[in-house]
Amino acid sequence: MTNREQLIQELEQAPDDLVQTVLDFLHRVKAIRKKHPLAKFAGILSDSEAEELQRTITAECRQVDLNEW
C-alpha cells in the first residue's frame, strides 16, 4: 500500500474535525513549500535512503579525532 493509499484510508476513518485539521496543515505546507528555496528537495529520499543517510551521519560526522592534527 502506498503512502497516499494509507493516508486516504486513515482519513476515511477519521472524524471530521481531524480531517479539517489535516487539510489545514496540508494547505499551509503547500503554501510554504512553494516559497522556500530548498523545497524542491523535500521528499526526494525514500524512507530507507533517509535512514541510511542518518546512520552514516551519526557514524561518520561530528567525530573528532584528537590525534589528527
C-alpha positions in Angstrom: 0.0 0.0 0.0 1.4 3.4 -0.9 1.6 6.3 1.5 -1.2 8.1 -0.5 -3.5 5.0 -0.2 -2.7 4.6 3.5 -3.4 8.3 4.1 -6.8 8.1 2.3 -7.7 5.0 4.3 -6.9 6.8 7.5 -8.8 9.9 6.5 -11.8 7.9 5.6 -11.9 6.6 9.2 -11.0 9.8 10.9 -13.6 12.2 12.5 -14.4 15.4 10.5 -12.6 17.7 12.9 -9.4 15.7 12.4 -9.8 15.7 8.6 -10.2 19.5 8.7 -7.0 19.8 10.8 -5.1 17.7 8.3 -6.5 19.6 5.4 -5.5 23.0 7.0 -2.0 21.6 7.7 -1.7 20.4 4.1 -2.7 23.8 2.8 -0.1 25.5 5.0 2.7 23.1 3.9 1.9 23.6 0.2 2.0 27.4 0.6 5.3 27.3 2.4 6.8 24.7 0.1 6.4 26.8 -3.0 8.3 29.7 -1.5 11.3 28.0 0.3 14.4 27.7 -1.9 15.2 24.2 -0.6 11.6 23.0 -1.0 12.3 21.3 -4.3 14.4 18.8 -2.3 11.7 17.9 0.2 10.6 14.2 -0.1 13.2 13.1 -2.6 14.6 10.4 -0.4 12.8 7.2 0.3 12.5 6.2 4.0 15.2 3.6 3.7 17.6 6.2 2.0 16.9 8.7 4.7 17.6 6.2 7.4 20.8 5.1 5.7 21.9 8.8 5.5 21.1 9.4 9.2 23.1 6.3 10.2 26.1 7.5 8.1 25.9 11.0 9.5 25.8 9.6 13.1 28.7 7.2 12.4 31.0 9.4 10.4 30.2 13.0 11.2 30.8 15.0 14.4 33.6 12.6 15.2 36.7 14.4 16.5 40.0 12.7 16.2 42.2 14.4 18.7 45.3 12.9 17.2 44.5 14.0 13.7 46.2 17.4 14.0 
